[in-house]
Amino acid sequence: MIETWQADAIVLFGATGDLSHRMLIPSLYHLDADGFLPPNFKVLATARAQLTHDEFVAQVRDLLAARPEGLDETVWKRFEARLDFTSADATTEAGAEQLKPMLEGLKAPVFYLALSPSLYGRVCVALAAAGLAHDHTRIVLEKPVGRDLETSREINVAVGAVFDEERIFRIDHYLGKETVQNLIALRFANTLFEPLWNNLTIDHVQITVAETEGVGDRWPYYDEYGALRDMLQNHMLQLLCLVAMEPPSDMEPDSVRNEKVKVLRSLRRFSRVDAQTWSIRGQYTPGVVGGKQVKGYQEERGQESGTETFVALRADIDNWRWAGVPFFLRTGKRLPERRTQIAIQFKPVPHSIFDGQAKDDLVANRLIIDLQPDEDIELTLMNKAPGLTAGGMRLQALPLSLSLLRAYEGPGARRRIAYERLLLDAIKGNSTLFVRRDEVEEAWRWVDGVAAAWREAGLTPKPYAAGSWGPAGAFALIERAGRAWYD
């Protein structure tokens, strides 16, 4: 294990891009506002865009001022002093050389590549050739790392030739969400849940990532990846791992990530029959979302496409804890609502002592973990309905809520951007919430198996109207297992 250094700067590559504008720069500003950035910490930016330092700073001020929380002039004055910008093509040694004046005097910068993954290797080679990559530098990579196992390995080899694995931080912003981290606390800080977290008491698990927006002008990227590679391979499998992993020995980075890798290795490989029975691909057609008529995917793209914008499938984990417990995953574009949710459905009580109407009222407990648009954890419990009835006792299901928004609301309270936690951890050198190389490759190995099974089975995307919950086959899939989607 390398010695952990606290970074003295972050260098944003692709600093004029959408991710930097929407997430990274606002997150760094909020970290500064809350006192988490060291006094002399620098926020250095580079991009191919031909901007002067003053033009870039003005651009940053405008984007921060336009955000709902507004701009605090005292914080801005401090944050502005940290900023610097150099226009350069960092994929070349000459371009990397142009960054040297900006980095002069810094001992432990973090390089953040908000770039296309196809450029990762070239940037690393250029940084090494310019003498900017050394033992105290770290690098942060955005997902997706590749589009399959082969390309993922190529990228990992190229980056690994310059940076040791301990200095590579592969980011999945879902892991920065408060509720995702709270899932770890819920499981391992409470004696209530862990004894019940197994196939003896849990019937099945549902993970849903639903988006209302379409692909739009992102289709050149999306058409190459599709829903399987864009969402399921990273975000959804990471959530599955956190739900299913064994208790780590401690919260050290490798302890947590070792347990996640075990889950990925235990995922049952897909066969042609599994593809036909336990998965469905979909592609949205014209429809109505949020009261507005929207185009279909092929209309946005301008021609026919065999890319899926919706995936639903059953995953099984072949180990002692989860044997026989199906995990149902679904994700899609142009669905009726924006929602990221984990539903843990417990089994019903083994025998009901109630009769009459109370017996009909009885439903199994369910734990709902909402990640967006609201962050909430809700446990449904059975309770006696208050009041008198002629027919005897009545039961009702009541939610026990752990809403973060309600629990921590108050003056000045705001919902944090997930990137804030991850950026702070990268600065501190804590890799617990980042994805290790073998995690990425095990996830790709399983997803590649799903894609291969689709090809063998000749499974093509089924149409679904924008604004619906996907193709009819998605409902048939879960009903075949005797369950229903939690909508």
N, C-alpha and C positions, 0 to 999 in steps of 0.2 A: 504494500500500500504506500502510495506517495505521500509526502508531507502535505497537509492541507494549508494552502495559503489563502488569505482573504484577498479577493481581487481589488486592485486599485483603479480599474477602469473597465468599461464594457465597450466593445467596438461593434457597432451595428452595421452589418453588410446588408445592402438592400434597404437603406434607411429611408428612401423616399417611396417605398412600396406600401401596399395596403396594410399588410400585417404590422409594419412598424408604426404607421399612422394610427391604426385603430387600437392596437394592443400594447406594443412594446414601449413606445415613447410615453403614452399616458401612464403605464404601469410604473416606469422609472420615476416619473414626476410624482406620483402618489407615494412611492417609497421615500422620496426626498421629503415630501410634505409630512410624512409620519416619522421622520427622523431615522430611517433605516439605512440611508446611504452614508458611508464614512465622510468626514469633513472634506477631504481632498480628492474624493472619488470623481472620475471623469466619465462623461457620456460622449463617446466619440462616434461619429457617423461617417459612412462612406457609401457612395452609389455612383453609377455611371452618369446620372443626371448632371448636367452642367449648371451647377449652382455655386454661388459664392457662399462664404461663411454667413454673412449677414442675411442673405436670401433664405438660407436654410433655417436660421434661427427665427426669422419672421414667420416662416411656414409652420414651425413648431408652435410658436406662440398662438397663431391663428387656430390651429387644430385643437389646442388645449382650451382656448377660450370658447370654442364652439361646443365643447362637451357639456352635458347637463350640470355637472358639478361646478363648472366655471373655473376661473383662474384666480388664484390668490397671489397678489402682487409681491408679497414678501417671499413666498415660496418660489415664485417665478424668478425673482432677482437672484436667488441662490442657485436655482436650476440652470438659468441662462449662463451663469459663470462656469458651469461644468461642461457646457456644450462646445463641440468643435465639429467641423465638417471638412472632408476632402473629397473632391470628385476624382474617382479612379476606377479603372477596370481591374478588380482584385483577382481576376482569373489569370493574370500574367505577372511575371516577376517584376516587370517595369511598373505595373500598377501597384503591386504590393510595396515596392520601394517608395512610392509616393506617400505611403502612410507613415513612414519613419519619423518625419518631423512631428507629427501629431502624437506619436507614441514615445517620444524622447523622455527619458527619466522615469518611465513606468516599469514596474518590476513584475506585475502579475495581471495582465489584462485578460479578460474573457472575450473571445471572438464569438459573436452571435451571427450565424448564417441564415438570415431571412431571405433565402434564395431558392431557386430550383435545385432539387437534390442532384440533378445532373452536373451541377457546378461544384459540388462539395469537394471532390477530389482535386480539381484544378486549383481551387482557392487554397487548399492545404499545401499543395506542392509549391504554389507561389509564395505563401507565407514562409515556408521552410527555406526556399531559395533566397528570400530577402533577409533571412536571419531573424524573423519575428516570432517563430514558434520555438519555444524552449521549455525547460522543465517546469516552469511556473506559470505557463499559459494554459488556459482551458478553452474548449470549443463547444458551442451549443448547436445542435442540428435540429432543424424542424422536420416534422413528418411530412410526407412518407419517405422512409429510407428505402428507396427502390420501389419497383412495381411487382416484384416477385422475389423468390429466394435467390435466384442467380444474380439479379441486378443489385439486390440488397448486399450480397456478399462482396460484389465488386466495389460498391461505395464504402463498405466497412473496411475493406482491405486498403483502399486508397487513403482514407482518413487515418486508419490505424498505422500506416507507414510513417506518419508525421506525429501523431498524438497517441500516447499510451491510452489504453482503455479507461483507466482511472480518470483521465482528463477529458473524456468525451461524454458530453451530456446530451442524450437524445430526448427531446422534449415531446410530451403529449399533454397538451394544456388541460385535458380533462382531469389529470392527476393533481392539478393545482386548485381544483374546486373545493370549497370548504366541505361540502357534503360528502365528497369522495374521501377526503381525509377523515371526516367524522365517521365514515363507515368502519375504518380501522379502529377508531376509539370505541365505537358501539360494540364491535365484536370482542375486542381484546381488553377493554377496561371495565367490562360488566360481567359478573358471574351469571347473569340472567340468560344471556343469549348463547354463549359458546357451548354449553351442554346440549342445546337444542339445535345447533347448527349442523345438521347431518340428515342422512336419508331416513332416519327413524321418525323424524317429526316434520321435515320439509317435503312437500308434495312436488313442487316444481318452482322454477325461477324464470321470470320474464325480464328481458332487457330491451327497452325501446328507445331508439333515437329517431325522433320524427322532426322533419323540417318542413316549413310551409313554403319556403322559397324554391324556385327552380334552379336550374344550372345556369341559364342566361349566357353571358359572354364568356363563362369559364369552360364552355364545352370542349375546347381543344385539349385542356388538361383532363377534364372529367371523362371524355370519350375514351381516353387511354386507360383510365383506372376503374370507373364504375363504382357502384355503391359497395361492392364486396371489398375492393382494395382501398377505397377512399375512407370508409368509416368502420367497417367491421374488423379489418385486420389490425387496427390500432386502438381506437377509442373503445369499441365494444369488447374486444378481447381483454383489454386492460381492466375494464369494469368487471368482467367475468372472473378474472384472476383475483381481484380484491375480495369478491364475494366468496370464492371457492378455496382460497389458499389456506394451508395449515398455519397455526400460530407460529410466527417466527420466534427464534430464541431471544431476540432483542430488536430494537429499531435501527440497528446499524444498516447501512445501505445494502450490503450484500446479503444480510440475513433476510430482509424483506424480498429482495429480488430472486433469491434462491427459491423461495416458496412459490413465487409467481411462475418461474420456469417449470417447476414440477407440475403445476396445473396444465400448462400448455403442452407438456409432454404426455399428459394423461388424456388429452382430448382424443376421442375416438376418430380415426381417419374415415373420411367419406368414401363410399363406394358408388358405383353407378346406381344401384338400387336405392341407396340412401338419398342420392340427389333427386331421384324421381319421387320418393315418398316423403322426405323430410326437408325439402327446400323448395323455394319458389323465387323466380326472378320476375321483376316487373319493370315497366317503363311507362311514365305518365303521358297521357294524351290530353288534348284540350279539356278544360273544365273550369270550375269556379272555386277560387280560394279567397277567403275573407271578403266575399261579396263581389269579387272582381273576376271577369273572364280572363283566363291566362292561356298561353300557348302550350302545346305539347312539346316534348323534348325534341322530336324530329323537326318540328317547325323552327325551334330555336337554333338547331344545328344546321338547318337548311338542306338536309338530305337524310335518307334512311340510316338507321344505326342499330346495331345489335347490342348496345351497351345497356346494362340494367341501372335503373335509378331507384330500385326497391329490391331489398333482399329480406326474406324471412327463412329461418331454418332452425332445426333442432340440433343442439350440441349435447353430447354425452361425455361425462368425465369418468373414465374407468379407474376409479380407486375406491378404497373402502368407505370413505366419507360420503361420496356422491353416487355410488352405484345405484342405478334405477331412478335417479332424479333427473328429468329432462330440463335443459336450459333452452328456452325459446328466445331467439334473437331476431329483431326486425329493425330495419332502418330504411328510410326513403325520403325522397324529395317530393314536394307538392302534396303533402298530407294535410289533414284538416287543421292540425294545431302543431305548434312548436313544443316539443316535449322530450326531455331525456329523463328516463325513469327506470328504476330497478324495482321489481315487485317480487317479494319472497312470499310464496303461498304455502302456508302450513297445512298439515293434514287435519281433517276433522277429528273431533274427540272420538275415542274408540267406541264409546257407548253413550247414548243420550239417556239421561235419567228423566228428561222432560217429556211430557205428552201434550196432546192437543195442539193449540196454536204455537206454543213455545217451542215445540219440536220442529215445526216448520220455520220458525224464526232463526233457528240456530245456523250460523255460518262459521266456517273455519277462519282462524286468525290470519291476518295478512299484514306484512311489513312493506310499506311503500317508501322508497327513497327517491325523492325528486331532486334532480340536479339543475334543471332549467325548465321553464323560465323562472320558477321560484325554487329556492333551496329549502327542503323540508323533509323530515323523517316522520312517518305517521304509522302507528301500530293500531290496527283495528282489533278491539276487544269486545266480547259479549257482555252485556249489562242488562239487569232487569229494567224493563220500561217502567217509569214511575206511574203511580196512580192505581186505581182499582179497576178490575175488569171482571165481568160475570163469568168468563171462561177460564179463570185461573191466571197463573203467571204468564206475562208476555216478556219476550226478550228483544233487545235491539243491539245492533252493532254501533259502537261509539269509537271515534278516533282519539288516540292519545298522541298529540303532536309535539314534535321537537323542532318547531319552525325557527330557523336561525334569524329570519327577519323580525319575527315577533319577539324572540328572546333577547335580541341585542339592539332593538330599535331605540332611538333616542336622538337628542340633538347632535348633529354632525355625523350620525351613522350613515354608512353607505355600503353598497354591495361591492366587495372587492373584485377586481379583475383577476381571473385565475392565474394569469401570467405574473402577477405581483409575487406570489409565493414562490414560483419557480425561478424567477429572476433573482430573488433574494437568496434562494438556496444555491444557485449557480455562483453567485458572488461569494457566498460563504464556503463553497466547496462541498456542499451536502448533496449527494447524488441519490438519496433514498427515493425521491419521486420522479426520477428519470429512468429511462429504459436502457437496459444493458444489451450488448450485442447479441448474446444468445437468446434473450427474450424476443428481440426483433426477428431473428432467424427462425425460432420455433413457431412464432405466429405466422410467418410467411410460409413455412413448411405445411402447416395445417390449411391455410387459405389456398395455397397452390393445389392441395389435394381436393378441395371443394371445387375449384375452377376446372381441374382435370376431370372430375366426376361429371360436372355439367357438360363438358365437351363430349365425353363418352356417351352420356345419356341423350345428347342432342337437345339440351334444355335451353330454350330461347326465352327472352323476356315476354311476359304476358302483359297486355295493355291494361291500364287502370286510369280512370278519369282523375285529373287533378282535383284535389279537394276530398278524395275518398281515402280509405285506409288501405289502399293497395289492391292487388288482384284478388279475386274470389278464392284463389288457391291458397292464399295466406290464412284464411279462416278455416278452410278444409284441413290444412296442415295441422293446426293445433287441435281442431275438433277430432281429428283422427286419433289423437292421444287422449281424448276424453277431457280436454280442458278448453278454455276460451280466453281470448285476449282480454286483458284488463283495460277497458276504455272508459 
